Amino acid sequence: MLTLREVLEGSRGALRGAADLGTPVRRVWHDSREIEPGDLFVAVVGERLDGHDFLAEAFARGAVAALVDRAHVPRLPEGLGPLIVVPDTVAGLQDLAAFWRDSHDVAVVGITGSIGKSSTKEVVWSVASQRFRAIRSQRSFNNEIGLPLSLMEIGSDTEVVVLEIGGAYAPGEISRLAEIARPTIGVVTNVSHSHLARMGSLEAIAATKAELPASLPEDGVAVLNGDDLRVRLMADKCRCRVIRYGLAPDCEVRAENVESHGLDGISFDLLVDGGRHHVHVPLLGQHSVHTVLAGVSVGLALGMSVEETLPGLRDPSIQLRLLVVPAIGGATLIDDTYNANPTSSLAALNLLAELPARRRIAAFGDMLELGSYEEEGHRIVGKRAAAVVDRLFTMGPRARIIADEAVASGLAPDAVVAVDTKQDLIDALKETMREGDVVLVKGSRGIQLEHVVAALRDRTRSA
């Protein structure tokens, strides 16, 4: 278990106040509201809140010490502590995480990509857990704070660590996170238009994602989506072994005969090293086959046999982001509100098309951060919606483009409703939904359409 002495050494900090350096640290955490006895509180300075303002609360909750920024020390009350003082708390946390990772002989799997990181993380963790003592990052802890906090969860018995690695905002971010985590296996799921407004072009997005495979050691393994040309080309950046997965005939881990079974998941033939295995998994939609193939590929990179990986693919909990919930009026909701871009929205519509339903209904909110691709991306989704849905609802000015394009593509105008607020969307859907309808709800994270799902959910029925 981590001790205060190791915190001092790893963070390169200085102690203020008296402390027994042999004191164990139960957990390293940054939210004072969630501090429990034995935790180390990290006082992060954020855009809206400053963790130093909550030191008293953290100590009252039982923190054994706090990591603080040197510039804030003069204004802190005397007697508050013990404090471990560093020039910058985020950098100190990162140094501590790198120290802690280097103190353990573990395999680290880093996962990046425009979409699908969290689902891939869950499948990889489930597969790895069939043989190894594995942990994975909680929530979407994939940035300069979340990734170090995830690394601090490494225990004395941990053998495999599965991490999301973000980095969609500036060149060099993934390289920095890779320096901290030192992944031995790197997965790149895809390159798409998420965060295009920030990065400017798909080529720039691809360049940032390529920082992960480029960071891998010579004895590492890069696991690349062979069906995404931009990801496939990342093999040129690697100095290690590469496993390509996908439907393309030259992929080392390949799927054939992919079939959707609606809400019962998908099945396909898995082809590896000349062998063929028929696989049925609980993930929804034919697009999920790539998530499964990535999980198998990582299992192979860890030295597992194909047969060892298969039980990890059957765990229902690996269906993470896209949820099926009962709705009022006897309808069924497909809750895909975690995030949205054109690629994931098309995949969601394809899933909706695969499901048996009295009527197929879609409700879309704005897709954000698409930059110059904003109008085209929304129109592409609108065109596909016209071919899939019986009724279409949109919320927001950008999503109205989806509505307009759906009508232009042949969907009857009286089958399309465009509104401006979540309450208007809730009211319109309540009026419409009937028994047997399947309703897809999807929008960017910033639109918060989960509130729409919560308002429409029928909690008297089980999923």
VOVOMAR-669646 format. One line per field, with one value per residue (C-alpha): x, y, z; residue number from 0. Coordinates in nm, 4 decimals, decimal comma, padded with zeros to 6 digits. Layout:
# residues N
px (X / ...)
py (Y / ...)
pz (Z / ...)
resi (NUM / ...)
END
This chain:
# residues 463
px (00,0000 / 00,1138 / 00,2613 / 00,3104 / 00,6851 / 00,6199 / 00,3858 / 00,6638 / 00,9173 / 00,6908 / 00,5434 / 00,8801 / 00,7064 / 00,8016 / 00,6247 / 00,4567 / 00,3376 / 00,4089 / 00,3310 / 00,4260 / 00,5691 / 00,4884 / 00,1160 / -00,0633 / -00,2711 / -00,5946 / -00,6668 / -00,5566 / -00,8572 / -00,9454 / -01,3093 / -01,3436 / -01,7070 / -01,5937 / -01,2952 / -01,2985 / -01,0744 / -00,7219 / -00,7344 / -00,4834 / -00,6675 / -00,5291 / -00,6205 / -00,6677 / -00,7178 / -00,9940 / -01,1666 / -01,4516 / -01,3413 / -01,0171 / -00,9541 / -00,7582 / -01,0889 / -01,2043 / -00,9024 / -01,0812 / -01,3680 / -01,1259 / -00,9470 / -01,2785 / -01,3749 / -01,0577 / -00,7882 / -00,4439 / -00,2735 / -00,3264 / -00,1236 / -00,1209 / 00,0153 / 00,3109 / 00,1604 / -00,1485 / 00,0363 / 00,0724 / -00,3037 / -00,3777 / -00,4589 / -00,1888 / -00,2302 / -00,4084 / -00,2323 / -00,0162 / 00,0433 / 00,2674 / 00,3689 / 00,4509 / 00,4935 / 00,1748 / -00,0718 / -00,1628 / 00,2052 / 00,2699 / -00,0130 / 00,1273 / 00,4754 / 00,3310 / 00,1335 / 00,4403 / 00,6390 / 00,3652 / 00,3309 / 00,7094 / 00,7008 / 00,4902 / 00,5520 / 00,2256 / 00,1077 / -00,0623 / -00,3161 / -00,3845 / -00,6935 / -00,7531 / -00,9728 / -01,2463 / -01,5306 / -01,5636 / -01,2887 / -01,5068 / -01,6818 / -01,3496 / -01,2030 / -01,4828 / -01,4426 / -01,0629 / -01,0873 / -01,3433 / -01,1215 / -00,8023 / -00,9793 / -01,0273 / -00,6609 / -00,5128 / -00,5856 / -00,6911 / -00,8150 / -00,9494 / -01,0015 / -01,3325 / -01,5848 / -01,4151 / -01,0945 / -00,8765 / -00,7216 / -00,4312 / -00,6054 / -00,8183 / -00,5435 / -00,3038 / -00,5860 / -00,6540 / -00,2884 / -00,2963 / -00,5457 / -00,2661 / -00,2319 / 00,0327 / -00,1562 / -00,2436 / -00,1167 / -00,2973 / -00,4146 / -00,6623 / -00,6755 / -00,8600 / -00,6229 / -00,7892 / -00,6022 / -00,8406 / -00,7451 / -00,3809 / -00,0791 / 00,1399 / -00,1342 / -00,1374 / 00,2425 / 00,2456 / -00,0132 / 00,1852 / 00,4985 / 00,3093 / 00,1380 / 00,4070 / 00,1605 / 00,2897 / -00,0145 / -00,1873 / -00,5300 / -00,6582 / -01,0294 / -01,0909 / -01,0510 / -01,3681 / -01,5083 / -01,5289 / -01,3533 / -01,2975 / -01,3728 / -01,0782 / -00,8318 / -00,9216 / -00,8903 / -00,9166 / -00,5466 / -00,4685 / -00,6923 / -00,5189 / -00,1780 / -00,2711 / -00,4110 / -00,0946 / 00,1042 / -00,0131 / 00,1217 / 00,4333 / 00,5003 / 00,4996 / 00,8276 / 00,9899 / 00,8529 / 00,5031 / 00,2035 / -00,0043 / -00,3664 / -00,5062 / -00,8461 / -00,7599 / -01,0879 / -01,0047 / -00,7458 / -00,6111 / -00,5642 / -00,4170 / -00,1492 / -00,0383 / 00,1505 / 00,4207 / 00,4725 / 00,5285 / 00,8572 / 00,6732 / 00,4545 / 00,1186 / -00,2107 / -00,4780 / -00,8416 / -01,1516 / -01,3386 / -01,0626 / -00,9159 / -00,5601 / -00,6480 / -00,4833 / -00,8009 / -01,0986 / -01,4775 / -01,7035 / -02,0778 / -02,1687 / -02,5355 / -02,7496 / -02,9981 / -03,1653 / -03,1655 / -03,0025 / -02,6683 / -02,4655 / -02,2962 / -02,0130 / -01,7335 / -01,4017 / -01,0991 / -00,7564 / -00,4454 / -00,6413 / -00,8999 / -01,2694 / -01,4843 / -01,8536 / -01,9117 / -02,2326 / -02,1932 / -02,4402 / -02,3199 / -02,5842 / -02,5459 / -02,3248 / -02,0763 / -01,9939 / -01,7981 / -01,4936 / -01,5104 / -01,5115 / -01,2251 / -01,0173 / -01,0770 / -00,9702 / -00,6626 / -00,5510 / -00,6064 / -00,3767 / -00,1202 / -00,1273 / -00,0486 / -00,3999 / -00,5464 / -00,8594 / -01,0501 / -00,9453 / -01,0778 / -01,4258 / -01,5887 / -01,4977 / -01,6996 / -02,0210 / -02,0468 / -02,3633 / -02,1924 / -01,9677 / -02,2672 / -02,1833 / -02,2793 / -02,5821 / -02,8617 / -03,2069 / -03,4733 / -03,8532 / -04,0475 / -04,3916 / -04,6723 / -04,5114 / -04,2340 / -03,8649 / -03,5923 / -03,2458 / -03,0468 / -02,7423 / -02,7087 / -02,3463 / -02,2168 / -02,2710 / -02,0931 / -02,1900 / -02,0135 / -02,1733 / -02,5113 / -02,5092 / -02,4177 / -02,7086 / -02,9495 / -02,8203 / -02,8903 / -03,2410 / -03,2964 / -03,1971 / -03,4519 / -03,8069 / -04,0536 / -04,4076 / -04,2518 / -03,8917 / -03,8561 / -03,5382 / -03,4799 / -03,1568 / -02,9982 / -02,7198 / -02,3860 / -02,1198 / -01,7548 / -01,7789 / -01,6222 / -01,6343 / -01,8034 / -02,1054 / -02,3617 / -02,2461 / -02,2329 / -02,5874 / -02,7142 / -02,5575 / -02,7409 / -03,0671 / -03,0405 / -02,9871 / -03,2692 / -03,5097 / -03,4352 / -03,4728 / -03,7299 / -04,1051 / -04,0952 / -03,8083 / -03,7689 / -03,4859 / -03,3854 / -03,1629 / -03,0514 / -02,7921 / -03,0187 / -03,2803 / -03,0485 / -03,1082 / -03,4825 / -03,4575 / -03,2392 / -03,4666 / -03,7625 / -03,5520 / -03,4588 / -03,8176 / -03,9432 / -04,2952 / -04,2991 / -04,5734 / -04,3437 / -04,0794 / -04,0912 / -03,8187 / -03,8163 / -03,5876 / -03,5945 / -03,5711 / -03,9148 / -04,0658 / -03,8943 / -04,0224 / -04,3781 / -04,3704 / -04,2365 / -04,4874 / -04,7678 / -04,6238 / -04,4856 / -04,7020 / -04,6604 / -04,4168 / -04,2350 / -03,8560 / -03,7203 / -03,3552 / -03,2398 / -02,8982 / -02,7061 / -02,3741 / -02,2801 / -02,3224 / -02,6890 / -02,7695 / -03,0424 / -03,0148 / -03,2720 / -03,5108 / -03,4541 / -03,5141 / -03,8442 / -03,9658 / -03,8508 / -04,1109 / -03,9598 / -04,2436 / -04,1122 / -03,7767 / -03,5491)
py (00,0000 / 00,3533 / 00,5455 / 00,9167 / 00,8625 / 00,7322 / 01,0237 / 01,2653 / 01,0803 / 01,0227 / 01,3735 / 01,5381 / 01,7398 / 01,8963 / 01,8215 / 02,0994 / 01,9967 / 01,6911 / 01,3472 / 00,9836 / 00,9086 / 00,5426 / 00,6228 / 00,4199 / 00,6005 / 00,4238 / 00,6155 / 00,9247 / 01,1413 / 01,4924 / 01,5446 / 01,6626 / 01,5453 / 01,1864 / 01,1811 / 00,8948 / 00,8221 / 00,7368 / 00,9185 / 01,1645 / 01,4727 / 01,6363 / 02,0059 / 02,0649 / 02,4170 / 02,3924 / 02,6357 / 02,6989 / 02,5569 / 02,5574 / 02,2457 / 02,4489 / 02,6034 / 02,2592 / 02,1462 / 02,1838 / 01,9684 / 01,7025 / 01,6822 / 01,6771 / 01,3751 / 01,1927 / 01,2770 / 01,1792 / 01,4531 / 01,6837 / 01,7538 / 02,1330 / 02,3949 / 02,5952 / 02,9262 / 02,8662 / 02,7805 / 03,1405 / 03,1874 / 02,8544 / 02,8619 / 02,7510 / 02,4090 / 02,2657 / 01,9558 / 01,7690 / 01,9151 / 01,7902 / 02,0983 / 02,0833 / 02,3534 / 02,2372 / 01,9795 / 01,8279 / 01,7853 / 01,6492 / 01,3984 / 01,2934 / 01,2475 / 01,0411 / 00,8235 / 00,7633 / 00,6696 / 00,4314 / 00,2700 / 00,2204 / 00,0571 / -00,2317 / -00,5003 / -00,4701 / -00,4822 / -00,1545 / -00,1481 / 00,2013 / 00,2597 / 00,5672 / 00,6619 / 00,9047 / 00,6818 / 00,3484 / 00,3884 / 00,3148 / 00,0137 / -00,1262 / -00,0735 / -00,2786 / -00,5648 / -00,5672 / -00,5700 / -00,8528 / -01,0572 / -00,9930 / -01,0808 / -01,4379 / -01,5059 / -01,2005 / -00,9791 / -00,6768 / -00,3280 / -00,0595 / 00,3131 / 00,4104 / 00,6341 / 00,8133 / 00,8906 / 00,9435 / 01,2897 / 01,4570 / 01,4094 / 01,1000 / 00,8802 / 00,9403 / 00,8742 / 00,5448 / 00,4443 / 00,5073 / 00,2174 / -00,0313 / -00,2761 / -00,5272 / -00,8074 / -00,6154 / -00,7769 / -00,5848 / -00,2222 / -00,1158 / 00,2593 / 00,4983 / 00,7574 / 01,0755 / 01,3556 / 01,5195 / 01,8793 / 01,9384 / 01,7593 / 01,5976 / 01,5216 / 01,1477 / 01,1386 / 01,2977 / 01,0538 / 00,7654 / 00,8897 / 00,8604 / 00,5253 / 00,3565 / 00,1293 / -00,2015 / -00,2596 / 00,0219 / 00,0055 / 00,2595 / 00,2145 / 00,4667 / 00,8232 / 01,0239 / 01,3750 / 01,3985 / 01,7187 / 01,8319 / 02,1891 / 02,1758 / 01,9881 / 02,1349 / 01,8257 / 01,4476 / 01,4347 / 01,6297 / 01,3996 / 01,0950 / 01,2425 / 01,2797 / 00,9256 / 00,7910 / 00,9170 / 00,6094 / 00,3362 / 00,5456 / 00,5485 / 00,1695 / -00,0084 / -00,2511 / -00,5470 / -00,3961 / -00,4655 / -00,2167 / -00,3267 / -00,1313 / -00,1204 / -00,2541 / -00,1295 / 00,2362 / 00,3530 / 00,6291 / 00,3821 / 00,1159 / 00,3613 / 00,4074 / 00,0791 / 00,2847 / 00,4720 / 00,1535 / -00,0047 / -00,3039 / -00,5906 / -00,4936 / -00,6835 / -00,5578 / -00,6415 / -00,5991 / -00,7394 / -00,6847 / -01,0135 / -00,9274 / -00,8604 / -01,1004 / -01,1054 / -01,1082 / -01,1500 / -01,3015 / -01,3641 / -01,0876 / -01,1095 / -00,8960 / -01,0628 / -00,7378 / -00,6917 / -01,0343 / -00,9111 / -01,0154 / -01,3293 / -01,3840 / -01,6185 / -01,5258 / -01,6114 / -01,6239 / -01,8173 / -02,0357 / -02,1319 / -02,0453 / -01,9877 / -01,9001 / -01,6224 / -01,4764 / -01,1646 / -00,9317 / -00,6131 / -00,4441 / -00,3607 / -00,5056 / -00,2198 / -00,3705 / -00,6480 / -00,4189 / -00,3737 / -00,7506 / -00,8028 / -00,5439 / -00,7331 / -01,0631 / -00,8988 / -00,7619 / -01,1041 / -01,2564 / -00,9803 / -01,0725 / -01,4339 / -01,5748 / -01,8349 / -01,7582 / -02,0068 / -01,8203 / -01,4898 / -01,6128 / -01,6234 / -01,2570 / -01,1680 / -01,3136 / -01,0942 / -00,8774 / -00,5919 / -00,5186 / -00,3462 / -00,0110 / 00,3056 / 00,1997 / 00,0888 / -00,0565 / 00,0650 / 00,0308 / 00,3469 / 00,4828 / 00,3623 / 00,0207 / 00,1504 / 00,0627 / 00,3269 / 00,2883 / 00,5198 / 00,6298 / 00,9698 / 00,9443 / 01,1260 / 01,1676 / 01,2363 / 01,1405 / 00,8026 / 00,6906 / 00,8331 / 00,6307 / 00,3206 / 00,3882 / 00,4270 / 00,1030 / -00,0696 / 00,0784 / -00,0609 / -00,4079 / -00,4136 / -00,5475 / -00,2715 / -00,1509 / 00,1846 / 00,3006 / 00,6475 / 00,8548 / 01,1633 / 01,3518 / 01,6458 / 01,8630 / 01,7041 / 01,9393 / 02,0159 / 01,9197 / 02,2410 / 02,2769 / 01,9348 / 02,0499 / 02,0944 / 01,7995 / 01,5699 / 01,6539 / 01,6151 / 01,2693 / 01,1612 / 01,3130 / 01,1256 / 00,7934 / 00,8674 / 00,9111 / 00,5537 / 00,4033 / 00,5796 / 00,6128 / 00,9271 / 01,1703 / 01,4244 / 01,6736 / 01,9248 / 02,2240 / 02,4402 / 02,1960 / 01,8941 / 02,0869 / 02,0276 / 01,6534 / 01,7178 / 01,9283 / 01,6731 / 01,3850 / 01,5614 / 01,6440 / 01,2750 / 01,1559 / 01,1335 / 01,2759 / 01,6272 / 01,5304 / 01,2531 / 01,5084 / 01,7294 / 01,9852 / 02,1497 / 02,3788 / 02,2508 / 01,9224 / 01,9734 / 02,0236 / 01,7031 / 01,5112 / 01,6351 / 01,5509 / 01,2011 / 01,1332 / 01,2156 / 00,9846 / 00,6710 / 00,3584 / -00,0051 / -00,1815 / 00,1359 / 00,1437 / 00,4934 / 00,5889 / 00,8932 / 01,0329 / 01,3594 / 01,5061 / 01,4910 / 01,8654 / 01,8439 / 01,6195 / 01,4126 / 01,1658 / 01,3896 / 01,3104 / 00,9382 / 00,9716 / 01,1529 / 00,8883 / 00,5797 / 00,3466 / 00,2361 / -00,0041 / -00,2369 / -00,4167 / -00,3907)
pz (00,0000 / -00,0764 / 00,2178 / 00,2797 / 00,2350 / -00,1160 / -00,1854 / -00,0917 / -00,3038 / -00,6044 / -00,6199 / -00,5493 / -00,2829 / 00,0507 / 00,3786 / 00,5751 / 00,9188 / 01,1290 / 00,9876 / 01,0292 / 00,6871 / 00,7313 / 00,7361 / 00,4681 / 00,2050 / 00,1201 / -00,1992 / -00,3908 / -00,4782 / -00,5999 / -00,4972 / -00,1371 / -00,1283 / -00,1797 / 00,0550 / 00,3058 / 00,6055 / 00,4943 / 00,1585 / 00,0165 / -00,1113 / -00,4273 / -00,4376 / -00,8099 / -00,9423 / -01,2040 / -01,4354 / -01,1904 / -00,8551 / -00,6597 / -00,4519 / -00,1992 / -00,0897 / 00,0258 / 00,2285 / 00,5601 / 00,4336 / 00,3084 / 00,6435 / 00,8283 / 00,6201 / 00,7255 / 00,4700 / 00,6032 / 00,3990 / 00,1036 / -00,2085 / -00,2537 / -00,4909 / -00,3555 / -00,4676 / -00,2497 / 00,0728 / 00,2046 / 00,2184 / 00,3880 / 00,7616 / 01,0031 / 01,1558 / 00,8503 / 00,7380 / 00,6933 / 00,3491 / 00,0698 / -00,1252 / -00,4975 / -00,7634 / -00,9399 / -00,8096 / -01,1470 / -01,2360 / -00,8867 / -00,9260 / -01,2622 / -01,1178 / -00,8337 / -01,0765 / -01,2947 / -00,9824 / -00,8663 / -01,2080 / -01,2273 / -00,8838 / -01,0135 / -01,2734 / -01,4643 / -01,8224 / -01,9135 / -02,1960 / -02,3312 / -02,5455 / -02,7596 / -03,0543 / -03,1498 / -03,0313 / -02,8576 / -02,5968 / -02,2946 / -02,4497 / -02,5677 / -02,2209 / -02,0639 / -02,3118 / -02,2798 / -01,9007 / -01,9068 / -02,1385 / -01,9398 / -01,6144 / -01,7330 / -01,6524 / -01,4809 / -01,1827 / -01,3870 / -01,3057 / -01,5380 / -01,5257 / -01,3703 / -01,5433 / -01,8348 / -01,6471 / -01,9525 / -01,9222 / -01,7405 / -01,4040 / -01,4558 / -01,5961 / -01,3031 / -01,0558 / -01,2341 / -01,2115 / -00,8374 / -00,8110 / -00,8885 / -00,5999 / -00,4999 / -00,6764 / -00,9962 / -01,3158 / -01,5915 / -01,6022 / -01,8723 / -01,9333 / -02,1590 / -02,2996 / -02,4241 / -02,5937 / -02,8407 / -02,7793 / -02,8713 / -03,0173 / -02,7557 / -02,5022 / -02,5669 / -02,5698 / -02,2245 / -02,0886 / -02,2384 / -02,0612 / -01,7325 / -01,7951 / -02,0089 / -02,1921 / -02,3197 / -02,5418 / -02,7304 / -02,8963 / -03,1495 / -03,2204 / -03,5008 / -03,6213 / -03,6783 / -03,6526 / -03,2720 / -03,1591 / -03,5173 / -03,4086 / -03,1708 / -03,3915 / -03,7310 / -03,9517 / -03,9476 / -04,0281 / -03,7104 / -03,5066 / -03,6567 / -03,5739 / -03,2063 / -03,1859 / -03,3538 / -03,0539 / -02,8609 / -03,0916 / -03,1528 / -02,7773 / -02,7369 / -02,6563 / -02,9000 / -02,7053 / -02,6966 / -02,9199 / -03,1197 / -03,1735 / -03,4688 / -03,6391 / -03,9840 / -04,1325 / -04,0619 / -04,3148 / -04,0916 / -03,8066 / -04,0350 / -04,1482 / -03,7865 / -03,8207 / -03,9912 / -03,6621 / -03,4615 / -03,3603 / -03,2126 / -03,3271 / -03,4802 / -03,4625 / -03,6999 / -03,6310 / -03,8446 / -04,1419 / -04,3974 / -04,5233 / -04,4182 / -04,0525 / -03,8100 / -03,5948 / -03,8271 / -03,8294 / -04,0930 / -04,1126 / -03,8673 / -03,7717 / -03,5434 / -03,3094 / -03,2064 / -02,8305 / -02,7886 / -02,9225 / -03,2233 / -03,3500 / -03,5953 / -03,6953 / -03,5344 / -03,7484 / -03,5823 / -03,6921 / -03,9304 / -03,6682 / -03,6777 / -03,3671 / -03,3670 / -03,1128 / -02,9668 / -02,7498 / -02,5698 / -02,7408 / -02,9553 / -03,3228 / -03,5928 / -03,5439 / -03,2023 / -03,3705 / -03,3781 / -03,0014 / -02,9560 / -03,2003 / -03,0146 / -02,6898 / -02,8411 / -02,9946 / -02,6582 / -02,4999 / -02,7610 / -02,7021 / -02,3311 / -02,4197 / -02,3815 / -02,6145 / -02,8145 / -02,5986 / -02,2836 / -02,4153 / -02,5091 / -02,1602 / -02,1124 / -02,4206 / -02,2812 / -01,9706 / -02,0019 / -01,8150 / -02,1138 / -02,2756 / -02,1223 / -02,3077 / -02,5065 / -02,2739 / -02,3322 / -02,0876 / -02,0703 / -02,1471 / -02,0807 / -02,3035 / -02,3422 / -02,5686 / -02,5454 / -02,5219 / -02,6695 / -02,4429 / -02,6433 / -02,4808 / -02,3680 / -02,6756 / -03,0486 / -03,3729 / -03,7284 / -03,7136 / -03,3887 / -03,4931 / -03,8150 / -03,6130 / -03,3769 / -03,6688 / -03,8184 / -03,4877 / -03,4827 / -03,8326 / -03,7064 / -03,4231 / -03,4549 / -03,3714 / -03,4288 / -03,5199 / -03,5206 / -03,3689 / -03,3335 / -03,1202 / -03,1922 / -03,0175 / -03,1563 / -03,2399 / -03,1031 / -03,1853 / -03,5532 / -03,6808 / -04,0578 / -04,0825 / -03,8802 / -04,1576 / -04,3680 / -04,0644 / -03,9584 / -04,3141 / -04,3457 / -04,0309 / -04,1575 / -04,4861 / -04,3103 / -04,0644 / -04,3548 / -04,4630 / -04,1142 / -03,8966 / -03,8975 / -03,6809 / -03,6247 / -03,3433 / -03,3127 / -03,0473 / -03,1043 / -03,3991 / -03,5329 / -03,5034 / -03,7022 / -04,0004 / -03,9451 / -03,9620 / -04,2777 / -04,4558 / -04,3559 / -04,5191 / -04,8254 / -04,8422 / -04,8490 / -04,4905 / -04,4717 / -04,3214 / -04,0745 / -03,9438 / -03,8365 / -03,5267 / -03,4482 / -03,1034 / -02,9079 / -02,5484 / -02,3598 / -02,2102 / -02,5559 / -02,6686 / -02,3660 / -02,4234 / -02,7946 / -02,7339 / -02,4580 / -02,6989 / -02,9627 / -02,7962 / -02,7982 / -02,7074 / -02,9382 / -03,0457 / -03,0213 / -02,9553 / -03,0046 / -02,8040 / -02,8979 / -02,8748 / -02,7699 / -02,4043 / -02,3625 / -02,4663 / -02,1650 / -02,3258 / -02,0381 / -01,8700 / -02,1543 / -02,1048 / -01,7307 / -01,7929 / -02,0385 / -01,8516 / -01,7024 / -01,3729 / -01,2998 / -01,5680 / -01,5775 / -01,8793)
resi (0 / 1 / 2 / 3 / 4 / 5 / 6 / 7 / 8 / 9 / 10 / 11 / 12 / 13 / 14 / 15 / 16 / 17 / 18 / 19 / 20 / 21 / 22 / 23 / 24 / 25 / 26 / 27 / 28 / 29 / 30 / 31 / 32 / 33 / 34 / 35 / 36 / 37 / 38 / 39 / 40 / 41 / 42 / 43 / 44 / 45 / 46 / 47 / 48 / 49 / 50 / 51 / 52 / 53 / 54 / 55 / 56 / 57 / 58 / 59 / 60 / 61 / 62 / 63 / 64 / 65 / 66 / 67 / 68 / 69 / 70 / 71 / 72 / 73 / 74 / 75 / 76 / 77 / 78 / 79 / 80 / 81 / 82 / 83 / 84 / 85 / 86 / 87 / 88 / 89 / 90 / 91 / 92 / 93 / 94 / 95 / 96 / 97 / 98 / 99 / 100 / 101 / 102 / 103 / 104 / 105 / 106 / 107 / 108 / 109 / 110 / 111 / 112 / 113 / 114 / 115 / 116 / 117 / 118 / 119 / 120 / 121 / 122 / 123 / 124 / 125 / 126 / 127 / 128 / 129 / 130 / 131 / 132 / 133 / 134 / 135 / 136 / 137 / 138 / 139 / 140 / 141 / 142 / 143 / 144 / 145 / 146 / 147 / 148 / 149 / 150 / 151 / 152 / 153 / 154 / 155 / 156 / 157 / 158 / 159 / 160 / 161 / 162 / 163 / 164 / 165 / 166 / 167 / 168 / 169 / 170 / 171 / 172 / 173 / 174 / 175 / 176 / 177 / 178 / 179 / 180 / 181 / 182 / 183 / 184 / 185 / 186 / 187 / 188 / 189 / 190 / 191 / 192 / 193 / 194 / 195 / 196 / 197 / 198 / 199 / 200 / 201 / 202 / 203 / 204 / 205 / 206 / 207 / 208 / 209 / 210 / 211 / 212 / 213 / 214 / 215 / 216 / 217 / 218 / 219 / 220 / 221 / 222 / 223 / 224 / 225 / 226 / 227 / 228 / 229 / 230 / 231 / 232 / 233 / 234 / 235 / 236 / 237 / 238 / 239 / 240 / 241 / 242 / 243 / 244 / 245 / 246 / 247 / 248 / 249 / 250 / 251 / 252 / 253 / 254 / 255 / 256 / 257 / 258 / 259 / 260 / 261 / 262 / 263 / 264 / 265 / 266 / 267 / 268 / 269 / 270 / 271 / 272 / 273 / 274 / 275 / 276 / 277 / 278 / 279 / 280 / 281 / 282 / 283 / 284 / 285 / 286 / 287 / 288 / 289 / 290 / 291 / 292 / 293 / 294 / 295 / 296 / 297 / 298 / 299 / 300 / 301 / 302 / 303 / 304 / 305 / 306 / 307 / 308 / 309 / 310 / 311 / 312 / 313 / 314 / 315 / 316 / 317 / 318 / 319 / 320 / 321 / 322 / 323 / 324 / 325 / 326 / 327 / 328 / 329 / 330 / 331 / 332 / 333 / 334 / 335 / 336 / 337 / 338 / 339 / 340 / 341 / 342 / 343 / 344 / 345 / 346 / 347 / 348 / 349 / 350 / 351 / 352 / 353 / 354 / 355 / 356 / 357 / 358 / 359 / 360 / 361 / 362 / 363 / 364 / 365 / 366 / 367 / 368 / 369 / 370 / 371 / 372 / 373 / 374 / 375 / 376 / 377 / 378 / 379 / 380 / 381 / 382 / 383 / 384 / 385 / 386 / 387 / 388 / 389 / 390 / 391 / 392 / 393 / 394 / 395 / 396 / 397 / 398 / 399 / 400 / 401 / 402 / 403 / 404 / 405 / 406 / 407 / 408 / 409 / 410 / 411 / 412 / 413 / 414 / 415 / 416 / 417 / 418 / 419 / 420 / 421 / 422 / 423 / 424 / 425 / 426 / 427 / 428 / 429 / 430 / 431 / 432 / 433 / 434 / 435 / 436 / 437 / 438 / 439 / 440 / 441 / 442 / 443 / 444 / 445 / 446 / 447 / 448 / 449 / 450 / 451 / 452 / 453 / 454 / 455 / 456 / 457 / 458 / 459 / 460 / 461 / 462)
END
